[in-house]
Amino acid sequence: MQIVELDIKLPYEGRGKILGRLFAMVRGRIRDIHFFPPDAEGFSEIKMEVVEDDTRGLLSELRKIIKNGKVSLRVLSEA
């Protein structure tokens, strides 16, 4: 079991559809979440801490969902 930080950058106009699918996927495992306003280019940033067993599987599923954005993953702690 690991606690990972997901740093997700999405286009602001398509954020709602992607967030709905994302939250359905990680529901019940979110520890902390922060939403940042869009920058000058129109990208919104989301930082989320999630408790996860299979980080590679999570990252591959996120990349399938998020096509026009960027996803990065950082392991905070291992249990």
PEDAUR-V210769 format. One record per residue. N is the residue number from 1. D_CENTER is the distance of its C-alpha to the mean C-alpha in Angstrom with 2 decimals. Layout:
((N/D_CENTER) (N/D_CENTER))
//
This chain:
((1/17.55) (2/15.10) (3/12.95) (4/10.00) (5/7.98) (6/4.61) (7/5.72) (8/4.79) (9/8.30) (10/9.64) (11/13.30) (12/14.31) (13/16.63) (14/14.41) (15/11.51) (16/13.03) (17/13.31) (18/9.83) (19/8.51) (20/11.41) (21/10.72) (22/7.12) (23/8.78) (24/11.75) (25/10.27) (26/9.10) (27/11.88) (28/14.09) (29/12.09) (30/10.12) (31/12.25) (32/11.22) (33/9.14) (34/10.31) (35/10.61) (36/12.66) (37/15.26) (38/15.62) (39/17.58) (40/20.83) (41/19.43) (42/17.42) (43/13.82) (44/11.68) (45/9.19) (46/6.53) (47/6.58) (48/5.89) (49/8.46) (50/8.80) (51/12.20) (52/12.31) (53/15.44) (54/14.52) (55/11.88) (56/13.29) (57/13.12) (58/9.47) (59/8.83) (60/11.57) (61/10.50) (62/7.17) (63/9.68) (64/12.06) (65/10.20) (66/9.13) (67/12.62) (68/13.33) (69/10.41) (70/9.26) (71/6.68) (72/8.06) (73/8.33) (74/11.05) (75/13.12) (76/14.51) (77/17.10) (78/18.62) (79/20.67))
//
